[in-house]
Amino acid sequence: MRVAMYYNNKDIRVEEVPIPEIGPGELLLRVEASGICGSDVMEWYRINKAPLVLGHEVAGEVVEVGEGVDRYKKGDRIVASHHVPCNTCRFCLAGHHTVCDTLRCTNFDPGGFAEFVRLPAINVDRGVYPIPESVSFEEASFAEPLACVLRAQRIAGLRPGETVMVIGSGIAGLLHIQLARAMGAGRVIATDISEARLQAARKFGADATIHAEEDILSALRRVNNGWLADKVLVCTGARSANLQALELVERGGSVLFFAPTDTGVTIPVSINDLFFRNDITLTTSYAGSPADHVTALELIRARRVSVGNMITHRLGLAETSKGFQLVAEAQDSIKVIIEPQK
């Protein structure tokens, strides 16, 4: 079968490898759609593991079923989680599935930028989700990133009627905008350095947008009746954006750092000004739980979160390198989907 083998962001080669053989409890998935995630192009994070096949936002069709699997059959349309929790450790039992040791060591064989993927038994047991009839493969591939956004907004404690500030209007920011709107946010305001992405933010539900080169603090007060934001969701790893978020959150509010930074980045925090005097919460979120994936698929099925029109590029496996460049450059792309069967 063909795979897109990652060596670095500018060196991704289509190579031939054997189709994985499945064992008891496993499934073989023919990948129909695999989204490129912003984390896929974090070269500092990936380069030491290269060469490898990336891709974790996958949807496809079951083509082979291992012995002992009775919940799924050949021809089933499914989404699969690459990382799955044990569901029994102290972290899982406390609702912190994404810090589970098992979740951190489970994965596909190989990644989703391949024609076929072997789903290990543990993934089949607790990380496979049927795709609703009305949902396409490419729409279903959004289940994983939307699950991450769901968990993040739950941790941030977003409540109906609140003002939500989204810093960074790439795909993660746009999903946050849509979900915040679906969850009853009173006002959603977005920023970005790209005018095209600000236009996308307005298209997907932002009440107001502010160019990142403006005086954002003044602009926020202007469009929010003199107030700052109750929830600030930082969807870019830029240090300047992380610092800026601390100035944009209202007393009693929360800042959620959704995007990782480059390695070694730190920011100064005033204990007195932020915590003691203003009761600000700083938090973060990584990945999503199995329940979040189920909810994400339902939100997509019900069209509460519209994902199909977020796709700007559909590329065959041979164009995976082009797709990585589009995502890394963050210019005219919103969501890039790789279709390995083309």
N, C-alpha and C positions, 0 to 999 in steps of 0.2 A: 504494500500500500504506500501511498505518498504521504509524507509529513513535511511540515515547514519547520526545519531545524534552526533554532536560534543560536547564533554565535555572538552577535551583538546587535544593537538596534539597526545598524546599516548592513548587516551580513546575516541574512536569513535565506537558507537554501532549501529548495525542494529536493528531498532525498527519498529513496526507497528503503523501507524496512519491512520485516515480516508482519503480517496481521497478527495481533496478540492472540494466543490460545487461552481460552477461558477454562476455569475449573469449577468445582462444585460451588453453588451459591452465587455465581458471577453472571454478568451479562456482557454481550458484545454489542456496542452501540455504533450504528452508522451515523456519523455526525453530519447534520444537514445545515446547521448554523452555529457559528462560534464567534462571539463578540470579542473585540480587542478592548481590554481594560486599560485604564491609565497605569495600573500597576505593572502591566506587561512591558511598558516602555521605561520603567524605572531601572535604567541600565546599571546603576551602582548596586542595586539589589539583586539583579539577575546574572551579572557578568561572571561572578565566581562559580556559578553553577553550570555555565555553558560548557559544551553544547547540550541543549535540551529542547523538548517540544513544549511550548507554552499553550495557554488557552484553557480557561476554566468557566466561561459563560456559554455552556453548550446545550444544544437541543438536538434530538435526532430520533431515530427509529431502532428498536431492538431487532437485531438480525440473528442472534443466537442466544440460547438460554441454557445456563448451566444446570447440572443435576441438583435437585432439591429446591429450585426456584419455582414457586407456584403462584406468586402474585403478579408475575409479568409473563408475557408470551411474545413470540415473534410477531412483529408488525406493530407493537405498541409504540405510541409516540410519547416520549418522555423528556423531562429535564433531569439532570443529575448534578448533585453537589460534589465538588472535588474534595472538600474537607468536611468530615463528619465527626460529631462528638460521640463520646462513649455513652452518655446519658445516665451514668451511674456514679461518677466521681463527685467530690465535694463541690466542685465548680459548677458542673451541670445541674446538680440538685439545688443549687442556689440561684439558678437561672443565668449563670455566666458560661454558657456553652462554648463561646468563642475563645476562652482561655484554657479549654480542656486540652490536656496533653495529647489525647488521641486525635483531636481535630487538627493539631499541628503536625501530625506525622502521616495523615492519610492523603491520598491523591489518586488521580487517574493513571492509566497506563496506555499510551503516553498522554500528553496534553491534548486539548481540544482542537489544535490546528493540525488535524490529521483526518484521514478518511474514516478510520475506525478507532474506537477507544474501548479498552477493557475496563469494566467497572468492577472493582474488587467486591467481595461478599459483604464487607462492612458498609460500603457505599450503597449496595443494593438494599441492604437491610434498613438503612435509616437515611438515605440521601437520594432517593429516586421519587419523582413526582410526575404523575400522568398529566399530559397537556390537554386542556379542555378542547373540545371539537372546534370551537369557533376561534381558537388561537393558532396562529401560524408558528412554524418553527422559529423564524427570526424574531417574532414577538416573544415567544417563550424563552429565548436566550437572555432576555432582560430579567428573568426571575432572580438570578443571583445578585446582580447589582441593586435591584429594587429591594431585595431582602436586606441587604446591607443598609440601605437608606431607612427602611422601616425600623430596624433595630436602633439606628442612630437617633431617630426622632423620638423613639420611646425613651431612650436613655436621657436625651435632652429634656424630656418632660414637656413636650410641646402640648399646649392646651388650646381649645377653640377660642377664637377672639384675639389671640396674641399677635403681635407684630414679629415677623420672622425676617431676618436679614440673611441673605445667602451671598457669601463672598466667593466668587468664581462661578461662572455660568457655563462650564463644560457639561458633559453628560451627567456627572454626579450632581452638580448644582441644579440642572434642569429637572432631574428626578426629585430632588428635594423640594423644588418649587412646586411641582405638580402634587407631590404627596402632602405637603403642607396645606395647599389649597384644598385637597380632598379631605383632610382631617380638620378643616374648619378654621384655619388661621384667619385672623381678622384682616391682616395686611401682609403681603409678601413683597419684599424689596430686594433687588439683585444688583450686584456689581460685577464688572469684568473690565479688562483692558481692551477687549475686542468689541467693536460696534456690532459685528455680525452676531456675536454671542449674546449681546444685550437685546438684539432684535429677537433672537430665539427665546430668551428669557420672557420677554413680553408675550410672545406667541404661546408659550406654555404656562402662562398664568401669573406672571409677576405684575403687581399693580403699578410698580414704578421701577425704573432702572437708573443707576448712577454710574457714570464712567469712572473707572478707577483713578484717572488722573485729576478728577475734580476734588474739591474739599468735601470728602464723603461725610464727615461729621456734620457739617452745616447742611449739606443736601439731605441727609437723613432726617434731621430735625424739621426741615422744610416740608418734606413729603409725609411726615408722620406726626403732624400736629404738635411739633415742639419736643416730642419724646425720642428717646433712643429705642433700640430694639429689645424686645423681651427675650428673644432667642437669636443668637448669631451662629450660623452654621458655616464653618470655614472649609470650602471645597477646593482649596489650592494649597500646595505645600510651601508657597513663597513665605519666607520669614516676615517680610513686610506686611503681608496679609494677616498673619498670625498676631503680630503686634497691633495692627490696626483694629482687629476684632475686640481687643480689650478696651478700646476707646468707644466702641459703638454699642455696648451692651448696657441696658438700663439697670438701675438698682433692683436687686432681687432676681435678675435674669441669669441666663446661662450662655456660655460659649462652648460649642462643640467643635473640636478639631477633627474633621472627617478625613482629611488627606494627610498622608505622611509627608514629612519634609525630607530634604537630603540628609544624609547621615551626619551626625554631630551638631545639628542645628539646635540652639537653645534660645529662649527668650526670657527677659527679666520680668518678674512678677512682684508687685507690691502687696505684701500680706495685709497691711493696714488698709490701703485704699480699695483693693478689690474685695477682700474677704471680710475683714473686721468691720469696716465702715459701710460697705455697699452690698454685702451678702451675695456676691457673685459666685456662681458655680462654673468651674472649668472642668470639662470632661472630654472624652473621646469615645470612639466606637470602631470596632473591627469586625468585619464579616457579618453573618446573619445566622440565626438558629434554624433548625428544620421547620419550626412553626412559622418563621418569617418567610421562608420560601413558599409555603402553602398559601399564606396570606398574599404574598406578592403575585402569585399566579391568579388568585381570585380577583385582585385589583385590576390586573391586566385583562382578564376575561370580561369583567364588568365595565371595562373602559373608564374606570375611575382614574386610572393613570394611562395616558395614551403614549404608547411607545413606538408603534410602527412608523409614525411620521418623524421620529427622531433619527431614523437611519438616513444618513447622507451618502454612504458608499456601501455597495455590495460587491465583494471581490472574490474571485476564485482563489484556490490554494496557491497557485503560482504567483499571485499578486500580494501575498502576505507581507512581503518586504515593503511594498508601496503602502499598504495599510498601516504598518508600524510608523512609517515616516509621517503619514497624515495625522496620526494620533500624537506623535512626539512633537510635531510642529504646532499643533493646536490652533490652526488657522480656520480653514473653511469646512472642517469636518465636525460633526457632532458625534454620531455613532458609526463605527466601521464594523461591518459584519463580514466574516470570512465564510464562504460556502465551499467546504472541502470537496464536494462531489462535482464541482465545476472546474 
